[in-house]
């Protein structure tokens, strides 16, 4: 993708600023605390990376921002940056090398563009609506579907009890037929779906910043994205289904009546 839009260049610049901090701090002892509202982990690195990302966004754009640690700032109408400065904090805090920095741009329920950086493997995933998805400058194209290797699905949930219970029901329906995995970082899971390593992603309860950038990356790579009823996803809907076209309908049938 040679001609990046000004907005995508801003997203990449911001994500790189955060990723540099995350990479430099990886493997060091982290000061952590539990966020009482979500029972999730936050470290000083999350906050430092977010500060660097927001600085770039505010210096280069007038759009509002939704960020995991700072919440909503700036304009609430029109396009909004959606930021996860460190997706996979629990992994990062334990020096487990699966985490990412995610910066997306949304307008209403439309994911306009996204940039996701894996600081450990030095992979930069990015996409813009209608322009394809890329990793390190190379276009992401799903390999031909092969069912002789089994169907690999990411199964994820939010921190709430009801979300975990729904995930347990989904697991019960799927575990005998599919290979189910959970990496602890939605952003990277959607990138692995986009590059064809996995065939589907099912989640109940993730936060918008977890997947805002991944929506456009997975969709531009050829994935189908709906809610659990097969309807187009709308902002605020927490039941997510991403899948390659060959398995999307099959997975929808498995999710039927789970709410």
WODAMO-V931824 format. One record per backbone hydrogen bond with DSSP energy under -1.0 kcal/mol. NH is the residue of the N-H (numbers start at 1). CO is the residue of the C=O. If there is no record, write none. Layout:
NH&CO  NH&CO
This chain:
4&2  9&5  10&6  11&7  12&8  13&9  14&10  15&11  16&12  17&13  18&14  19&15  20&16  21&17  22&18  23&19  24&20  25&21  26&22  28&25  33&42  35&40  39&35  42&33  44&31  47&43  48&44  49&45  50&46  51&47  52&48  53&49  54&50  55&51  56&52  57&53  58&54  59&55  60&56  61&57  64&79  65&73  66&81  67&71  68&83  71&67  73&65  80&106  81&64  82&104  83&66  84&102  87&100  92&88  93&89  94&90  95&92  96&91  98&96  100&87  101&117  102&84  103&115  104&82  105&113  106&80  107&110  110&107  112&105  113&105  114&127  115&103  116&125  117&101  118&123  122&118  123&118  125&116  126&134  127&114  128&132  129&112  131&128  134&126  135&138  136&124  138&135  140&133  150&147  153&179  154&200  155&181  156&202  158&204  164&160  165&161  166&162  167&163  168&164  169&165  170&166  171&167  172&168  173&169  174&170  175&171  177&174  178&174  179&151  181&153  189&185  190&186  191&187  192&188  193&189  194&190  195&191  196&193  197&192  198&192  199&152  200&152  201&242  202&154  203&240  205&238  210&207  212&208  215&211  217&213  218&214  219&215  220&216  221&217  222&219  223&218  224&243  226&241  227&231  230&227  237&234  240&203  241&226  242&201  243&224  244&199  247&244  248&244  251&247  252&248  253&249  254&250  255&251  258&255
